[in-house]
Amino acid sequence: MKRFLISLLFLVGIGLSANAYEERNMLLGSITKEQLRDVVVQHRQWMPYPAYADRAGWDKFLGNQKDLYIRKGEKYLGYGWQYVKTSYYLAYETTGDRMVMQNPYEANIDAVGFLLRAELAEGKGRFIPDLIDGVVCFCEMTSWALSAHLVSHQSSGRSIPDIDEPVVALRQSKVAEMLAWVWYYFHDEFDKTSPVIARRLRHELQVRMLDPFMARDDFWWMGLGDKRQVLNNWTACCSFNAMMCFMLLEDDADKLTEGVWKSMRCVDQLLNYAPADGACDEGPSYWKGNAGMIINYLSALRRITAGKVDLLCDPFVRRMAEFYVHSCVGDEWLVSFADAHARNANTTYPLLYRFGAEVRSPLLKAFAARGVRLQGKVDFESDMSPCFYSLYHEFENLWYADEMQRYDEPIDRPSCVWYPEAQFCYLDNRHGFFLAAKGGHNGESHNHNDVGSGVFFIDETPILADAGVGVYTRQTFGKERYTIWNMQSQYHNLPIINGVMQHEGSAFHATDVKADTRRLSFSADIAAAYPTEAKVDSWVRSYRLSKSGLVITDKFSLAEAKMPNTVNFLTWGRPSVQHGGIVAIRTEKLTALLSYDAQQFSVAVEEIPLNDKILAHTWGPMLYRVVLTARQQPTEGTYRFVISK
């Protein structure tokens, strides 16, 4: 019966399209604005953490993490605040380099964030002078937005900040939220030095964050304009940061209500766009900023409404939370679709455990608790990142420190996980073979042209790889995006048809997408992901897991055969061509065998040097591409490949 219900769910989901907009309006449907006005908690009475002067409270709350907080802050005593030059902003336009601006700026963000945390932990005033210097440094900046984000948010389209056009953007809103915590905890302490400091900070937060958030509806991430605008992690992050600023700063009940209400409108739009199956089409690397930040938002919303608005236990939210665990391949690797990173080097188990507790997911709790046991400690340090995470995010994790060390339940992971709307399929044969394959379309957020591609692991070792994303530049999100090799379909595990790669855009998509729980198989017709010059009527890519390996089948029909087809496989292990239609793929841990019909294909191996810092950190100095070129040019046919130990 259970298998029948799962199969039925698969069949129902097959016809759904990715990123379909559905007006769920989960938040606005749960309460009216008038009702919100009656329940919103005023004057920061929602605050569950100790007051700055409550030393015993902080000692108890931080526990054995107190020394960690102090050590992190001590590194920034006497910190030399970095000036972000105008030429650094302009570099985004002239060379495409965004990091020359981001690196010194984000170093300043880290300095303020860790000084804030250290002073809360120690409470002796030792970090206050440096914190004041940092606050004034930020107040003197024209904008808190990154150069890359100013281009898309300022009407000028330029990367130099315009003092007359304050924008609410991703990093800008994160800095505002961090500085709102600084103001909340230390405005009285700053007044002991000079009342000018806290007054200036409060003014800047008003004109840079609270006012533009309320005055403007045209920031794309709000989703309040064109319903065709695909939303992503920006909406979750910016909305959370904006609401936290109102929660920490606003004393007027009507303005507080309006601020919370508008953030709810924005998050509702994201939830309306989100796949109903809970997948994150930006890839699991963006899960923390997307689904993870939605959970943070809902947690904070529950606090500011005294529990009257609480969607954390909604099954839809739980599915979103569990997506990350399903995307983990062992303890080291992630499914690296879209702009994801393949190496899972920063799994934050306290965060996962807290989310599991809040959404009532035994899977998340068991996975996180196992990770804590493997690490031999509760690692809160991995979640300490002022540039990306909120103090709220960190402090909420601390509540579960003892519980996660005691929790010891088995991890119940299914052998097949199917996301019918996003069209992601994860298959595990319980004999060491794991496959992740996708349908979808080439207009997804943070898209790579990868419709029909898959990644394959043996004993938690990547055999067929997806390179993921490298260092962000102007080209990454500009018109030159698909000139970057790892965004192209020819560097995914896909065919080149009649000499033509897949094309970007939501019009280029998979059709007839199917998943089978019993056969552990996935298939999709990927013909529509290629432009007309590919002359392809049908190309059904199929994957099937067995006890002995992975079978990949391409069944195709072409309107015309102009050039030999090629089928490409990207590998982490070094391939070597053997006799009899075998390519051995050697990794440090094992050797896999890729079998093909030597009468159908000639084979070549290409080295792909990884000069990109992020890709090299993930994979090492090299990836490889196995290029199988068809010897004949039929208009119909079937190709078959087998990967085994």
Secondary structure, 3 states (H helix, E strand, C coil): CHHHHHHHHHHHHCCCCCCCCCCCCCCCCCCCHHHHHHHCCCCCCCCCCCCCCCHHHHHHHHHHHHHHHHHHHHCCCCCCCCCCCHHHHHHHHHCCCCHHHHHHHHHHHHHHHHHHHHHHHHCCCCCHHHHHHHHHHHHHCCCCCCHHHHHHHCCCCCCCCCCCCCCCCHHHHHHHHHHHHHHHHHHHHHHHHCHHHHHHHHHHHHHHHHHHHHHCCCCHHHCCCCCCCCCCHHHHHHHHHHHHHHHHHCCCHHHHHHHHHHHHHHHHHHHHHCCCCCCCCCCHHHCCCCHHHHHHHHHHHHHHCCCCCCCCCCHHHHHHHHHHHHCEECCCEECCCCCCCCECCCCCHHHHHHHHHHHCCHHHHHHHHHHHHHHCCCCCHHHCCCCCCCHHHHHHHHCCHHHHHHCCCCCCCCCEEEECCCCEEEEECCCCEEEEEECCEECCCCCCCCCCCEEEEECCEEEECCCCCCCCCHHHHCCCHHHCHHHCHHHCCCEEECCECCCCEEEEECEEEEEECCCCEEEEECHHHCCHHHCEEEEEEEEEECCCEEEEEEEEEECCCCCCCEEEEEECCEEEEECCCEEEEECCCCEEEEECCCCCEEEEEEEEECCCHHHHHHHCCEEEEEEEEECCCCCEEEEEEEEEC
